[in-house]
Amino acid sequence: MLRPDPRPAGGVPVAPVAIVHDYLTQRGGAERVVLALAAAFPGAPIHTALFDPSGTFPELAALDVRPSPLDRVVPLRAHHRMALPFLAPTFSRLRVDAEVAVCSSSGWAHGAAVSGAKVVYCHTPARWLYQTGRYVDAAAGGARLAMAVLGPPLRRWDRRAAHTADRYLVNSEVVRQRVAEHYGIEAEVVPPPVDLDTSGPAEPVASLTPGFFLCVSRLLAYKNVGAVAEAFRRLPDHRLVIVGEGPLAEEITGRAPPNVTLLRRTSDAQLRWLYASATGVVAASYEDFGLTPVEAAAFGTPSAVLRWGGFLDTTVEGTTGVFFDRPDPGPIADAVTEVAGRTWDRGVLTTHAARYATPRFTARLRAVVDEVRSGRSPAVDHGGRGLPQDAQVPPERP
């Protein structure tokens, strides 16, 4: 693959490794991956479109985070979805000078221009582009109109961007299948790190007593948190605690039955206590990886989860949790009742969670970067299909 001269102007040596991420404005699994990458490659600069230190994990403030010029538009930090029309051009113009750039991408960071090699760690192909019906709430008419206009050129840009990678990694089997479908690329599955440090301090949450069910999720339409809350209307003898923020917070709070409590934000110490004190975790979202059942298992806590996507990778039915087949109150309530009525083996749960410990993720990413840097890495496998036909167009800016 022909690349620009890796030496920046003036002959200054390039960084061995640089990290690229879509935007750092919130707290979630993708942002934890960035922290794990920063620990795996100490000193690596982190390039991103938007950076809100108060909205994301506080550890990022101490790192070398380099936001794009788009970050000067301050309202976009709090409302990153408004930045949708600008993300592809932002990453197209971003030049990363490093021997290897590791791009943590949900559809945008993999478009960065790099002077060296590019390794993509894909959380999912952009939901805005390929799962619009689930990701955009039915009431979000403006967002749907925007996607009708921007969708075709953005998809062409996105598919071209995917094919600039020297190695393509994904976080789960369902994402591997999506990458093959949308990009024609056969990717390697590398589960993300799940490490809340169970030995760390735990801080009780005022007014709560152990024995509740827990839902940890951003409050977005495709997360189906409203359905989880509604399920507990049928379970008056059980309590649900929701931890999360998002545009549906007020709606969920307004409709929730009295045995549901919403905590907008918690510290890691409080989250440890919540996981350890819960009877079970409930997740009804369309997840690409399925993080919360693994976090729960690390504390010996079982889960009730939707039989879909990444949860199929991270939950062992009858051993670490139970499945329900639809994100509707009835099936969710039945699964919660089953979790509460069974006896679970804490040792089996914690052993399962150990498979996703950070050292495994770190070792694999370092090995891949070393392979790419030394030229021993196999080329990206396009599955014999090459670049998708509708992506074979001259470069354009959406």
C-alpha angles and dihedrals in degrees: 000000000000112000135178121266104290092217114092119222111293094029094269109165115256122238115266091231133008128186125221124192133175099241135328103216104114144035118256147107095295091053090050087055089056090053090050091050090050090053092047092051106033114206095016111144115238116222118197141157097236133014125193108174091189093052101047136048111311092226089072092066090070093053132083097266115172113192122197125249087265087073089073087075092082099193090062091066090066095035105036093165087070087063092064096108091050104045099081093050090044094056093039088060095043113103116196116197108204139114087243128013115202108204117201098200143180090175107307115055092061087069094068116122109239132192094211133024125324128221115185122204102194120202089183138319105272110293090207089063105036106022100034094142093058099035099047116062115238090244093054095094093158092055092049091050090049091052092049088058101034100033101085098048091040091053091051090050092046095052092048089049092053091055093057090073124107090201128016119202128180135195101230146010094258091054090047088057092048092050090051091048099045102031105022089235125135104217134190118245112232111171112225121247117272109192123144090161098244089201092061125102118293122209120196117231112237117252094016126108124194119269101065128123117247133215116186111188148123109259100245131133097254091051091069093211090148090062090051091052091047091052089064091061083073091048106058092161092060131065127218124206116196119198115193151082133230146116093293095056096105093044093050092046092049095052100036120112118244094262091065122089124191120207109190096200138000136185120246088253091056092045090054090054092047094051092045093046098046125102087214146336123245124205124172099166131121094248129185094204111007103231105170098062089056093047089049093048090053086065094043093256122137126220143220108212143169114266094239144097121336094003087072087064099043104039126066107205113240092002106062099007150325132265133227120200103219132035091237128122095247099055091039092053091049091052092048090052090051093051091049093049098050133078114236129202107235092197092055090049095051092045089054092051092051089069087072098048118141096247091065092051092045094049093051095046092049090049092051092048091049091050092050093045093050095045092244093113118111115241119260108279109232092189090244091291103094122197112352111259096242090054093057095096133110114277114275137172113240 
